[in-house]
Amino acid sequence: MNRTLRIGTRGSALALAQTGHVADALREAGADVEIVTISTPGDRSSAPIAEIGIGVFTSALRDALANGEIDVAVHSYKDLPTAPDPRLSLAAVPPREDPRDALVARDGLTLGELPTGSKVGTGSPRRAAQLDALGLGIEVVPIRGNVDTRIRKVADGELDAVVLARAGLARLGRTAEITETLEPIQMLPAPAQGALAVECRVDDVDTEHLLQSTLDDSASRAAVAAERALLAALEAGCSAPVGALADVVEDLAEDADGSTRVVLRLSLRGVMATEDGDLLRASATGDLTAAEELGRALAAELLDLSGHATASPAGRS
Ligand SMILES: NCc1[nH]cc(CCC(=O)O)c1CC(=O)O
């Protein structure tokens, strides 16, 4: 293909870093690429994400792609609405970064070492609910802003700690500032956290093929598909108190002749906060080729649990 591919991105440091990695990989594969920065309403507003709604960061980029202003859009996958955009194709899910959340605390402290009454900043209801459930006596303070702004609140002494996606810090080269990487058993990440979504126009089959063959990682795609199907089935967005993490695991399957062989399967964990702040957890394992079914089955289990726990589950109101 000898045309120049215009790759669209938001202008934040994180978005530019992510898009830079995608552009590098495409250049290595011999493509001619150019980066185009698109300003989104989400970048211009400082209101809480829960108020301005899912899609604030991604819909301007998607429109620019559908209109032909750009040929490729790179998104943080977890920021995409769960409804598919019929104008676009999800051409590639590149190998996922570490999906876990990370703590950046003063004086090198871990969560367990933070004294009672410590202020921990996060704008995410999912992170807030899971922090509260740990029962550490810490105060969760709502914050917004880019990664740099959030970390600065710790350096300035306004907060004792913030919780951020490890992947974002890794892409910005700032993992040295992490004081603890939070284990999923304490803090399940947002569905698709750490993964990128690379889109092109649905009728641009040349670009679709190039992106898919150069960038796509089928294990990352399957894991994220399961997590997102769970989220979609809970009718919840990125600001909902829902965490999910799928891992590709090795399992043993028995053949008809009695011999065993190693097969890859998906292991999915999910957490959902009720309106009372209780956490409901469930997990299941399924076929790598049936990721979405696994996500939907686990969502049904969580909804069933919530029916027993409370009359009106969070994320459905
Ligand atoms: N909602 C903001 C956002 N979108 C993607 C990332 C981090 C990178 C990723 O998860 O892929 C972040 C920052 C954060 O949650 O700390």
The ligand as a Tripos MOL2 file, in Angstrom:
@<TRIPOS>MOLECULE
LIG
   16    16     1     0     0
SMALL
NO_CHARGES

@<TRIPOS>ATOM
      1 N1         -9.8930    6.8700   31.7340 N.3       1 LIG1
      2 C1         -8.6100    7.4080   31.5000 C.3       1 LIG1
      3 C2         -7.6400    6.3940   31.0370 C.ar      1 LIG1
      4 N2         -7.8560    5.6950   29.9100 N.ar      1 LIG1
      5 C3         -6.8270    4.8070   29.7540 C.ar      1 LIG1
      6 C4         -5.9520    4.9700   30.8070 C.ar      1 LIG1
      7 C5         -4.7190    4.2210   31.0590 C.3       1 LIG1
      8 C6         -4.2420    3.3010   29.9920 C.3       1 LIG1
      9 C7         -5.0590    2.0600   29.8130 C.2       1 LIG1
     10 O1         -5.7720    1.6000   30.7090 O.co2     1 LIG1
     11 O2         -4.9690    1.4810   28.7210 O.co2     1 LIG1
     12 C8         -6.4470    5.9960   31.6160 C.ar      1 LIG1
     13 C9         -5.8160    6.5500   32.8350 C.3       1 LIG1
     14 C10        -6.0400    5.7440   34.0840 C.2       1 LIG1
     15 O3         -7.0480    5.0440   34.2220 O.co2     1 LIG1
     16 O4         -5.1890    5.8240   34.9840 O.co2     1 LIG1
@<TRIPOS>BOND
     1     1     2 1
     2     2     3 1
     3     3     4 ar
     4     3    12 ar
     5     4     5 ar
     6     5     6 ar
     7     6     7 1
     8     6    12 ar
     9     7     8 1
    10     8     9 1
    11     9    10 2
    12     9    11 1
    13    12    13 1
    14    13    14 1
    15    14    15 2
    16    14    16 1
@<TRIPOS>SUBSTRUCTURE
     1 LIG1         1 GROUP 0 **** ****
